[in-house]
């Protein structure tokens, strides 16, 4: 019987050796977040559907077209998370984290799900790292989140990034801009669905990727021309602090992102080598989101960065970590008693913090040494019947090829010294 099973369409799997790049990116982000005082938050991959409908916005493509929604056995409408921010905020409110020190600084990672047309860089199950700072309106917090993302990308070796920046205003000034934008859009030759969107959420029209629509909105009014004094001062401070940190950006007054909850600072990172899927991460401020889902007035800012596209960018810039898990020592047992001794040695080394592996299934010397080569180990420990009689193992330097006999009761200590 043939094996015919395949992963579902639109799922991006990471298998060795490519999985090393994925892990390197994710682990580097964890270190970046911890250094800045962000605590880890583990979230469910599904939530009540109403949370996303109210939080993300019913007029968005995410809610209206892309969510994986189903009824569970209790008759509840459940949705696989299409993004992180709303779930993070729900968790912060539910567990009363906002009643402590503000801002609440948390990060999360894992898969998200959207039913999209599967293609390179756009998947139905995709992976993100997410970071949120909840409870502060300070522009410095905006810049902190941007800087953490920027520094992470740079630490991974990415040099071709561009940062696009905009402000979407607040509940005071955005209605004025919304009215001006609607008046402009009503005069265009748009299809019926797009005209309906003009009345519900006109900013979504600016986010339309179709060339004919993009051409028509080229002269649409800009949100930055309608900012109130407070929003303009906030935006100016963000730009000033970015300049202080030597983080370059491009003012992009048409940047609106794809979710309804964004206010004020909005940003996106692009990578030119990824073609049409050049957006590798982004985020912004969401000062009214807490109230939308029934919580208190609580400002916040954060981002979601795509691990899949980050890996693609690392591969495009040839900075991907393609090596497997590094092994310090590889055991080569030749015989049953030798396997018992090597197995004990490998376990002792692992407990001492040294990565160690060994040959199994009674392989002959040639096959076992091939495994040692492939492991990338610094040292091989070879042990056969003659070695057991003489009470010494052969420790081979896999780089120089030099080999020395080491007493069995000294092997672990010698290797710890060599790899210490």
QUIUR-V616219 format. One record per residue. RES is the residue in one small letter. PSI is psi in radians with two decimals (* if undefined). Layout:
res = <RES | RES>
psi = <PSI | PSI>
//
This chain:
res = <x | x | x | x | x | x | x | x | x | x | x | x | x | x | x | x | x | x | x | x | x | x | x | x | x | x | x | x | x | x | x | x | x | x | x | x | x | x | x | x | x | x | x | x | x | x | x | x | x | x | x | x | x | x | x | x | x | x | x | x | x | x | x | x | x | x | x | x | x | x | x | x | x | x | x | x | x | x | x | x | x | x | x | x | x | x | x | x | x | x | x | x | x | x | x | x | x | x | x | x | x | x | x | x | x | x | x | x | x | x | x | x | x | x | x | x | x | x | x | x | x | x | x | x | x | x | x | x | x | x | x | x | x | x | x | x | x | x | x | x | x | x | x | x | x | x | x | x | x | x | x | x | x | x | x | x | x | x | x | x | x | x | x | x | x | x | x | x | x | x | x | x | x | x | x | x | x | x | x | x | x | x | x | x | x | x | x | x | x | x | x | x | x | x | x | x | x | x | x | x | x | x | x | x | x | x | x | x | x | x | x | x | x | x | x | x | x | x | x | x | x | x | x | x | x | x | x | x | x | x | x | x | x | x | x | x | x | x | x | x | x | x | x | x | x | x | x | x | x | x | x | x | x | x | x | x | x | x | x | x | x | x | x | x | x | x | x | x | x | x | x | x | x | x | x | x | x | x | x | x | x | x | x | x | x | x | x | x | x | x | x | x | x | x | x | x | x | x | x | x | x | x | x | x | x | x | x | x | x | x | x | x | x | x | x | x | x | x | x | x | x | x | x | x | x | x | x | x | x | x | x | x | x | x | x | x | x | x | x | x | x | x | x | x | x | x | x | x | x | x | x | x | x | x | x | x | x | x | x | x | x | x | x | x | x | x | x | x | x | x | x | x | x | x | x | x | x | x | x | x | x | x | x | x | x | x | x | x | x | x | x | x | x | x | x | x | x | x | x | x | x | x | x | x | x | x | x | x | x | x | x | x | x | x | x | x | x | x | x | x>
psi = <2.26 | 2.73 | 1.97 | 0.04 | 2.46 | 2.71 | 2.61 | 2.63 | 2.37 | 0.10 | 2.22 | 1.90 | 2.59 | 2.00 | 2.74 | 2.52 | -0.12 | -0.47 | -0.37 | -0.64 | -0.76 | -0.84 | -0.70 | -0.74 | -0.82 | -0.77 | -0.62 | -0.65 | -0.72 | -0.75 | -0.71 | -0.81 | -0.76 | -0.67 | -0.46 | 0.18 | 0.35 | 2.32 | 2.65 | 2.49 | 2.13 | 2.14 | 2.74 | 2.67 | -0.08 | 2.65 | 2.99 | 2.36 | -0.65 | -0.50 | -0.80 | -0.63 | -0.77 | -0.68 | -0.86 | -0.65 | 2.17 | -0.37 | -0.14 | 2.69 | -0.57 | -0.84 | -0.73 | -0.42 | -0.42 | -0.14 | 2.52 | 1.75 | 2.40 | 2.84 | 2.20 | -3.11 | -0.25 | 0.09 | 0.19 | 2.49 | 2.07 | 2.51 | 2.32 | 2.37 | 2.24 | -0.19 | 3.02 | -0.62 | -0.81 | -0.71 | -0.67 | -0.82 | -0.71 | -0.76 | -0.73 | -0.77 | -0.77 | -0.66 | 0.18 | 0.53 | -0.46 | -0.13 | -0.04 | -2.56 | 2.32 | 2.54 | 2.65 | 2.14 | 1.93 | 2.77 | 2.77 | 2.91 | 2.82 | -2.99 | 2.68 | 2.92 | 2.24 | 2.38 | 1.63 | 2.96 | 1.96 | 2.32 | 3.01 | 2.18 | -0.09 | 1.95 | 2.78 | -0.52 | 2.03 | 2.90 | 2.43 | 2.75 | 2.41 | 2.45 | 2.34 | 2.44 | 1.95 | 2.21 | 0.20 | 2.47 | 0.04 | 2.20 | -0.45 | -0.54 | -0.67 | -0.84 | -0.58 | -0.80 | -0.75 | -0.76 | -0.66 | -0.73 | -0.81 | -0.82 | -0.62 | -0.83 | -0.76 | -0.66 | -0.56 | -0.15 | 0.11 | 2.24 | -0.14 | 0.35 | 2.61 | 2.48 | 2.05 | 2.39 | 2.48 | 2.96 | 2.34 | 0.15 | -2.99 | -3.03 | -0.24 | -0.81 | -0.37 | -0.65 | -0.59 | -0.77 | -0.72 | -0.77 | -0.74 | -0.70 | -0.74 | -0.74 | -0.71 | -0.82 | -0.55 | -0.35 | 0.05 | 2.83 | 1.50 | 2.71 | 2.96 | -0.77 | -0.70 | -0.65 | -0.65 | -0.64 | -0.57 | -0.66 | -0.52 | -0.89 | 1.54 | -0.43 | -0.48 | -0.52 | -0.63 | -0.37 | 0.02 | 2.29 | -0.09 | 2.30 | -0.69 | -0.64 | -0.75 | -0.66 | -0.67 | -0.52 | 0.15 | -0.64 | 0.35 | 2.62 | 2.61 | 2.42 | -0.57 | -0.33 | -0.14 | 0.13 | 2.43 | 3.00 | -0.70 | -0.76 | -0.66 | -0.74 | -0.69 | -0.81 | -0.73 | -0.68 | -0.70 | -0.80 | -0.66 | -0.77 | -0.61 | -0.73 | -0.68 | -0.60 | 0.08 | 0.65 | 1.98 | 2.56 | 2.87 | 2.19 | 2.14 | 1.51 | -0.14 | 0.05 | 2.06 | -0.26 | 3.05 | 0.16 | 2.59 | -0.32 | -0.08 | 2.45 | 2.77 | -2.19 | 2.20 | 2.41 | 2.78 | 2.44 | 2.28 | 2.63 | 2.04 | -0.29 | 0.00 | 0.17 | -2.32 | -0.36 | 0.88 | -0.33 | 1.97 | -0.02 | 2.81 | 3.10 | -2.75 | -3.04 | 2.55 | 1.13 | -0.33 | 0.05 | -0.70 | -0.77 | -0.59 | -0.57 | 0.30 | 0.19 | -3.11 | 2.99 | 2.07 | 1.84 | 2.82 | 2.80 | 2.61 | -3.01 | 2.82 | 2.14 | 2.28 | 2.04 | -0.64 | -0.85 | -0.50 | -0.74 | -0.76 | -0.70 | -0.71 | -0.69 | -0.67 | -0.61 | 0.06 | 0.75 | 0.31 | 2.52 | 1.71 | -0.14 | 2.66 | -3.05 | 2.16 | 2.36 | 2.30 | -0.70 | 2.42 | 2.15 | 2.36 | 1.56 | 2.39 | 1.48 | 2.82 | -0.82 | -0.67 | -0.65 | -0.71 | -0.77 | -0.77 | -0.68 | -0.75 | -0.70 | -0.82 | -0.74 | -0.74 | -0.75 | -0.73 | -0.73 | -0.37 | 0.06 | 0.21 | 2.22 | 2.18 | 2.56 | 3.07 | 2.93 | 2.46 | 3.09 | 0.45 | 0.61 | 2.57 | 2.96 | -0.71 | -0.83 | -0.67 | -0.72 | -0.51 | -0.70 | -0.67 | -0.73 | -0.82 | -0.49 | -0.37 | 0.28 | 2.57 | -0.60 | 2.52 | 2.46 | 1.98 | 2.25 | 2.04 | -3.05 | -0.78 | -0.69 | -0.69 | -0.72 | -0.69 | -0.18 | 0.47 | 2.51 | 2.71 | 2.05 | 2.02 | 2.23 | 2.01 | -0.20 | -0.89 | -0.37 | -0.07 | 2.54 | 2.42 | 2.60 | 2.25 | 2.26 | 2.45 | -0.66 | -0.03 | -0.13 | -0.87 | -0.80 | -0.71 | -0.77 | -0.64 | -0.68 | -0.73 | -0.63 | 0.04 | *>
//
